[in-house]
Amino acid sequence: MDRDHENIPHHFICPISLQIMKDPVTVATGITYDRDSIQRWQSHRQNNTCPVTNQPLPTAADFTPNHNLRRLIQSWSFSDQVPAKEPSSQMKVMVVNLIKNLNNLPDMKLKSLKSLEDLAFGNENNIRVLLKEVGVVRAMITVVVSCYQNREIVGLKEALGVLYRVRFTQDDTRSVLSKHGRIISSLTWVLNLDACDETKKEKETYLVKSHLITGFENGEIGDKDAASGEIPGSRKYKSDDTKTSMKLHAIVLLKDILHEAKSLVLERLDSDFFKTMVLILRHRESNNLEHGIKEVLHVMLTTCSWPRNCSMMIDSGAVFELVELELGSPEKDITELIMGVLFHLCSSADGRAQLLDHAAGIAMITKRIAKVSQKVDERALMIISLISKFSGTDGVLKEMMKVGTVEKLCMVLQVNGLHSYSREKAREVLKRHSNVWKDSPCLDVTLLTRYPN
């Protein structure tokens, strides 16, 4: 029998799990929780406060079974399935208290951030909705910007994790950019943490402490190792893993923010921002950031519509890195993004020059035609058209003959539909240089007659 959310008595719901309680127990503050939930709350992250009232709880478990409530729940729950309950007022109070604790001493601040991160990474979507409603986005942005301004990373991983799970809406983005103008610089700083010498020692100390706590709670680290402050055989691995997750979250958040940003924001990006994007492409394997490449390419495609941004990308070596990335034969959507960015960059003389300086530049563009998708075909042909029109020296035209560009153009001309965009682009390029390419075996007399110079 189905029940509406409103029909579930609110006192049947555990304030932590938001599920109907199976074994309700009352703690010293008078609040009732499901036993399993409150035990996990106390053991995980070493929380010794009541989630709802934020008052201290006894160190030893002091739970009073609520037998009356348990019988009521069992009597009421005659159905095998009960729909999830919207977040209760008690849960809202708990989350608000956690946000307020961010202004307290560092230890309390870090514990609150870890608790918010646990909630955000849970399976309940309604909890993430609640987190947004009570202002967690604004609070986490404040933490990230503060870390950037003070060049510290304590709590940074947790704040980024919460933002990554909660994400931004269009309204969130506008609000964030209007009130926190440094958020883009802050996220860019996260991506450059390896280059910040002043944070290195602090970062290592924080990461070790964080992993010691987690490892001890999970039973992976014993009392002796926890007391010594050493993580047996795994310190570097876990530190690198945490670094990578912070950077991946920062990349995704940058993509979300810039996708919804207004022109004025995109026009004010600086050269350091684009240098960072290119460095991620260059060192993607050594930094374990392969999973963030798509987001970086989205950022580049969103921002490269402005000539100033294109120039900064080119100066940062973007063309070379994009060609190198494509030579690794990535998946289809990655190739489409690469070709989209390359088209914008090759609209300038410097961008075309960088492409031509790469030994495999023209060959790579040529090879992708008729191999991936129509979108790739169109962008590849636009790039070839730009090169042939504005950079078509004798050497470049001979290279096009050598690497099979002319052959591909003839194939497109013959295979694609009569009025297709790709066919018209191929026709345009062949017609432009038919005198130079007339000896090509694929460019027969019929084609030359049809498209005279």
N, C-alpha and C positions, 0 to 999 in steps of 0.2 A: 504493500500500500504506500503510495507516494504521499509525501508531506511537504508543504511549503516551508521555506526557511522560517517564516514567522511563527509557525506552529511548534517549533522546537523550544521548549522552555529554556530561557537563557541560562538558568542555573545548572542545567545539565551539561553545559559546554565548558571544557577546560580552557581557561584563559591563555594557556600556552599553545596547545595543539589545535585549538578551535574545533575539536572533535568531541563527540559525546563521550563522557568519562566512563571507563570500565571499572576502575578501582579508585573512587574518589577519596581523597584524604585531605584533612584540614591542617594547615601549618600554624605556627605560633601567632601569626598576625591575624588569624581568623579567616583567611581566604582558602577556598577549596580548589584543589587541582587534581588531575589524574596522577596517580602515584608515579607511573613511569615517566611522565613529562617533567614533574618537579624534581625527580631524582636525576634525570639527564641534565636539567637546568643547573642543578647544584654541582654535579660532577664535571660537566663540560665547562671549560673556561674558569672553573673554580668560583662560580657565582654564589655568594653567601648572603644574598639579599632576596627579599620577596619580590617577584617580578611585577606585581601590581602596585604594592605600596612603597616599594623600594626601601623598606625597613629591614634591618639586619635580622638574619635567622640564626638559630643555634648551629654551631659547627656540626654536631652530631644530628643525624636524622631524627626529627621529633614530629612524626606525623600521626594524626589521630584519624583512624578509619571512620568515614562518614557512612555508617551502615544504613541509616534511614534514606539518604539520598541514593545510595546504590540500589536499594529495593525499589525506590520510585522509578529510577531509570530502567531497571530490568522489567518492571511492570509496564512501563510506557513503551519500551522498545520492542514491540511485537513484530516489527518488520525487520527483514534481513538487511535492508539498506536504508540509510537515512541520509538525506542530502547534506552537503557541507553548510555550515552556518557562516553568515557574514561575521566579520570581526566584531567581537563584543566590545562594550564600553570599557571593560577591564583591560582588554588587550590594547585599546587605544591609550589608556592611561599608562600602561607599561611602556609602550613605545615612546610616548611623550617624555616619560621620565628618563628613558635611555638617552634621548636627544638632549635633555637638560643636563645630563651628567657629562656631556662633552665639554662643558665649561669648568669641570672640576679638576682635581689633581691628575697628573699624567696616567697613573695606574688605573684610576676609575674611568678616565676617558678611554683608555685602550680597551678595558673590559666592556664598556658600553658599545664601542665600535665593533668588537668581536661578536657581541650579542646581536647587534643590528645586522651584521654580515650573515650570521647563522639564520636569522629570520628571512633575509633576502634570498638566500640560497636554498630555502626550503621548497617543498613541492606545492605549497598553497599560493595560488595566484592572488587570492583575495587579500592575503597578508601584504603582498607587494603593492597592491592598490592602496591599502591602508597606509603603508609607509609613505607613499606619495602624498596622500591626503593630509598627513600630519606634518609635512614639510621636511621629509628626510632628504630630498634632492638638494634643497637649499643648504641644509646642515652639512651634507657630505661635500658639496662644492666649497663651502667655507673651510672645511678641513683640508681639502686638496690645495686650495690657494694659500692657506696658512703654511702648509708644509713647503710649498714653493718659495714663499717669501722668507721663511726662516731657514731654508735649506736643511730641513730635517725630514725624516721619513717615518717616524713613529706614527702609526695609525693610517699611513698612506695606503697600504695594501688593502686594508679593510674598507676604507672610504671608497676606493676605486671599485672594489668588489660589489659594494652595495649599489653604486651608480650603474655599474655594468648590468646588474640584474633588474634594477628598477627601470632604467633607460629614460630617455627624454622624449616628450611630445613636442610638437611645434611650439606650443605655448610655453613649455618649460624652457626651450632653447632661447626664446626671445627674452624671457625673464632672467635667465642665467646671464646672457650676454649684456643685458642692460644694467644688472646689479653687480656682476662679477666680470669686469672687462679683462681680467688677467687669467681667465680659465684656460684660454687657448695656449697662452705662454706656460701655464702651469702644467698642462698635459704634455706639451712639447718638452718641458724640463724632465718629466718622468721618463720620456723616451731617450733622454740623454744622461740618465743617472750614472752610467759607467764613466762618463767624462767629468763628473763632478767630484774632484778629489776631496773636497771638504766634507763630503757626506760618506766617504768610503768606510771609515772606521765605525761611524755611528750606524751605518747600514748593516755592517757585519754583526755588530753587537745586537742590534734589534732583531735581525733575522735568526740569529742563534737562539736568543731568548724566546722568540715566538715559537720556533720549532721544538725547543726543549719542552715548553708547556704542552704543545700539541702531542708530541711523542710520549710524554709522561702520561697524559690522560688516556692515550690510546693503548698504553701498555707496551709501546715500542722501545721505551727507554726506562731503565731501572732507576732506583733511588740513587745509587752511587753515581751513575753517569749524569743524572739530573743535577745532583749537588755539585758535581765538578764543572758543570757548564760546558761539557763537550758532547757532541752528537757523534757516536761511534760510526766512523766510516761513511758518513753521509752529509757532513757539514757543507761542503762545496756544492754537492748535488742539490740539496734542498734550497740553499741560498740562490742558486741559479734558477731553480724552478719558480721561486717566489718572484724573482726579478722578471722573469719571462711573463708570468701571469699579470703583473702590474702593467707591463708595457703593452700586452695584448689588450687589456681592458682600456688603457689610455687611447690606443689606436681606434678602437671601436667607438669610444665616446667622442673622439675628434671627428670621426666620420659622421656621427649622428648630429653633432652640433653644426658642422659646416654645411651639411645637406639642407638644414633649415635656416641657415644664417642669411641675412640680407646682404646685398651687394657691398654696402659700406664696410662690413666686416671682412669680406673676402678681398676687398681692394687694399686692406691695411695689413695683410700678412707680410712678414718680413723675410729676408733671405735666410735667416737661421731656421725658420720653420721649414723651408723647402730643402735646405741642406740636411735636416733631420730626416725628412721623408726619403731622400735619395740614399742616405746612409743606411736606412732600414733595408732598402732594396739590395744595397751592396753587401751588407753583412747579415743577410737574412738567415743563412745557414749556421754561421758561428754563434748567432744570438738566439737561435731556436725560434725565430719569428716568422716561419713560413706560413703559419695559419693566419697571420695578420696582413699578408701581402695584398689580398683582395681589398681590405679596408684602406690600405695606403693608396692603392690605385684609384679607388673611389674618391678619396680626398684629392688626389692629383687631377682627376677628371673634373671634379666639381669646381676646382679653383683655376684651371688653366684656360678658362674662357677670357680671362683678362691678360692682355699682352704683357703687362708688367710682371705678372706671376709666371707667365711662360718664360720670360727672360731669366728670372731667378732660378727656375727649374733647369734651364739649359746651362746656366753658369755653374750650377751644382753638379753637372754631369748626368742629368736624368736620361738623356737620349741613349748614351752608352749602356747604362744600367738596364733600361727597358729592353734594349736589343738582347743583352745577355740573359735577361729573365725569360724572354720569349724563346731563345735558343734552347732552353731547358724543356721545351715542349709542354707547357702547362695545360691545364684544363681549358675548355672552351670559353667559359666566362672570363677567365683571366686574360686570355688572348684578345677577347673583344675589348676589354678595358685598356690593355696595352696599346692596341691599334687606335683606340679613340684618343688617348693621350698623345701618342706619336703624331697623329694628324695635326693636332693643335700646335705641337712643338715644331713640326716641319712647315708650318705656315710662315715661319721666320727664316731668314737666311742662315742665322747661326745654328738653328735646329737642323736644317737640311745639311749644313756642313758637318755637324757632328754625326749624323746618320751616315753620310758618305765616308767619313773618316774611319768608321767601323768596317773592318774587312768583310764582315758578313751582313752588313746593313741592307743593301739592295737585295741580296740573295734571300735573306730571311723574309722580307716583305713579299717578294715574288713567290716564294714557296707556300705562303699561307693562302694565296688566292685559290679559290675552288677546293679548299681542303677543310675549312672549319665551319663557316656559316656565311649567310648573305651579308650580315652586318660587317664581318671581317673583310669580305670581298670589296664592299663599297669603300671602306676606310683605307684598305691597302691600295686600291686603285686611285683614290684621292691623293694619297701620299706619292705614288708614282707619277701622277699628273703634275703635282707641284714640283717634283724634282725635274721632270722632263721639260717643264715650262720655264722655270727660273734658274735651274742649276744644270741644265742639259749640255754640258761640255762634251767635246768629242770623247774624252776618256770615260765619262759617265755613260754615254750612249753605247760605247763599245762594251762596257761592263754589263749593261742591260742585255746586250746580245749574248754575252758569254755565260751569264748565270740563268738564262732562259726567260727573261722578262718579256721579250718580244714574242716568244712562243706562247706564253701564258696569255698575253693580250690578244693574240690571234684566236686562241681557244675560246676566250670569253666572248669575242666578237661573233664567233660562229655558233656557240652553244646557247647563250642567253637569249631571252625573248627579244622580239623586234624593237620594243620600246623600253627595255629595261635600262635602269640607271647605269648599271655596270657595263652594259654593252656600249652605251654612249660615251662613257669615260674611256673605255678601251679604244673606241673609234677615234676619239679626240687625240689620244697620245700617238696612235699609229699614223694618223694623218699628219700630225705635226712633224714627225721625223721619218716619213716614208722614204725620203731620198737617201738617208743614212742607212736605213734598215732594208733597202730594196733587195739586197743580196741574201737576206735571210731565207732559208729554205721553206719556212712556214708562211712567209708573206708572199703569196702567189700573185700572178699577174692580175687575176680577177679582183683581189682585194685592193691592189694598187690602183686599178682602173676605177674601182668603186669609191676609193678615198684618195683622190689626187692631192698633191701638195698645194 
